Amino acid sequence: MSLDTAKIIKYSDKNPKPASIAFAYGTAGFRTVGETLGSTVFRCGLLAALRSQSKNGQVIGVMVTASHNHEQDNGVKLVDPMGEMLQQSWEAHCTDVANAQTSAELVETLARIVQEERIDLSIKPRVAYARDTRPSGPMLQAALEDGLAALDVDASNYGIVTTPQLHYFVRCLNTQGTDASYGEPTEAGYNAKYGQAFLRLVSGRDTPSKLYIDAANGVGAPQVLKLAQAINSPYFDIEVRNGDTETLGKLNIGCGADHVKSNQRPPAGVSLAPGSRYCSFDGDADRLVYYYADEHGTFHLLDGDKISTLVATYLRDLVATAGIEDLQVGVVQTAYANGNSTSYIKDTLKLPTVFAKTGVKHLHHEAEKMNIGVYFEANGHGTVLFNPSAVAKLRAVVPETPAQADAVERLWALRDLINESVGDAMSDMLLVETILICKGWTLAQWNEAYTDLPSRLLKVVVNDRTIFKTTNAEQTLTAPHGLQLIVDTLVTKFPRGRSFVRPSGTEDAVRVYAEAATRRDCDQLAYAVAGAVFDKAGGRGERPAEFL
């Protein structure tokens, strides 16, 4: 059986590639200005079909979203059968398909992939797809549906849902009727699974105060209200702020997890009252951060590092109480993790820690190697994985005391509460709420575990980000030549100083991270390194101003 080239060309001519744009499939899939993405999303529909056929007809997901980017942007990414990120070897196929200049070249590229991957075209392809609330979404969805129609895909449209929900649906669809069944592949099934697990864990404890949720004016707003309705309990008393998904121009503007993390201040529309509890999602609800104001009105952020240490501590203690001596909890971080969080995990919690390259696909891969792997990027994107050996050890436990039995039951319930397929702001929020309720902690008490070093993250626009090469989990530059030596020299001038430079995965810019013992030293180090990057590596636009 061969590709129906006439049908592919017919739909391709309807969705022509912009001649002047080169597309690249990165950590977040394809992401750029939404109005330029039609051909790329169409072609992702074609590729999703081939990926499904290469996996013997398992369901592949396609999500149209640009996460924390501004509203004019959009993006698309493919989801593999267990709800995980697309296998890395297929990312090159995505880039090749997106950049085929003509319909004829597109057909040639698809035929090459079929041959290289030994795809059986007689297998019926299956795809599940969804989008977020961006105004370019309907246009891009129509382009995607053209791609699915071109290869006669059995397609399921999940409408407007969060990115993690689509990952969950894909995993559920591919595990139905098996021992690894993950749940019901519907919004109601998602809410029931996580809501019921949450109530199993917190029942009988004191109820917490209201949680104010900044939903970034994105898809998380209506979805978290549906979750609250399903839980229907004083244990989950919430109020949504920045929940306007109808007014154009509001998505991720002055609000959302990325804004709060980057600017170290509360979002627009949220006035912090001392003693109250707050959290933020990003635009597609895969990132989560918490924050509060103390009695003096000072803002305190509880980011992905704080979530990671809270979760790792709770899991470590449950494993110890359960008496499972050979069940190890580990933590995966990136170079963006605050230095004091790493010291706390290693020196206080005594847990193994490894560093991975930035991007959840890299952290996820490292976490899979651990019995129970906790991974969160500092931006609040992460989850927990129980690998097969951990599940086997939990099944083999024979509790000898009520405390052991309770700990084992809690570990099972936590596994049901956690979206293991991908970082999920709603699932992670229920996990944090569970731990705080069970410990009887306020956000201030959680924050007391360790104090973050002051940090600063800057962006430097450059002519060509591809000249920047890194090693050591992106903490050390190998090119441009000599730039790392300059960074190292600057770092030595500041107590507890640390800084690194890495290229952006989505734009012609580099990120400069710095931390030091004091805010003044941190800012001076950050701007000194940023200035060096600008001067030595082709900075564009305005030079970063020396701070202070």
Helices and strands as residue ranges (DSSP letters): H 5-14, E 30-33, G 34-36, H 38-54, E 59-64, E 73-79, G 88-90, H 91-98, H 103-116, E 126-131, H 137-150, E 154-160, H 163-175, H 187-202, E 211-214, H 220-231, G 234-236, E 238-241, H 257-263, E 277-281, E 288-293, E 299-302, H 304-322, E 329-333, H 339-343, I 344-348, E 353-355, H 360-367, E 372-376, E 382-386, H 388-396, H 402-417, H 425-439, H 443-447, E 455-461, G 465-467, E 469-471, E 476-479, H 483-491, E 498-503, E 509-515, H 519-536
